[in-house]
Amino acid sequence: MSVSPESGDLAAGPVAHGTLEAVCVVHALKSDAGPVGTTAIDKRPIDGPVKVRKMGLYADVQVDREHHGGHDQAVYAYSRTEAERWGGELGRDIPAGLFGENLRVSGIDTTDAVVGERWAIGKAVVLEVTSPRIPCSTFARHLGEENWVRRFTDRGDVGCFLKVVRTGKIAAGDGIAVISRPEHGVRVRDIFVGPTLEQARRLLEHQQASGRQLPAKVLRALPRREPGQ
């Protein structure tokens, strides 16, 4: 697989390697008390190859594309390490898909992935890290944990959304290679907690140099300089 690096990317070779532990798609739509009235958060692992299309995984569903879908949020990934930390704190298993993730991964960062880094999975698929997951009341109702939105927010292990750069098929057990990583160094976690002015400057400079548009969700999170600063 060959993917040319963008200006301002580190890509002399893969900068990290991991494993795709599970691929998850919606098990069944659930009724929900939120404004949409239904949710596709109930994801479960499936066996065998799964097609990855521009809007996400084949057989998956995006009910609320404004907040949990669209091209920039086509796939949601969560790491085994972060899930195990939650499992220890909550005293329960956190099986793949329970947090609504499509991909459970190990060996690479999700929340601490750099915005714009690209992952090659299997033989063809390339995904690009875009933005953090923002916990909502639907997530809280699904988990049934007290004060869940606040607890998840305070921990900050939110995982990452990705857009699909190259379509293809993936399956549990596939290797993941981080094939490029922007030099700006701004992580998904930084966007979630609120980037600094310096981080915003680096992101915008990278956008201009690479010609790669930042996701709208990231642009909305950037601080604005006050007049005279």
Secondary structure by P-SEA (a helix, b strand, c coil): cbbbbccccccccccccccccccccccbbbbbcccccccccbbbbbccbbbbccccccccccccccccccccccbbbbbaaaaaaaaaaaccccccccccccccccccccccccccbbbbcccbbbbbbbbbbbbcaaaaaaacccaaaaaaaaaccccbbbbbcbbbbbcccbbbbccccccccccaaaaaacccaaaaaaaaaaaaaacccccaaaaaabbbbcccc
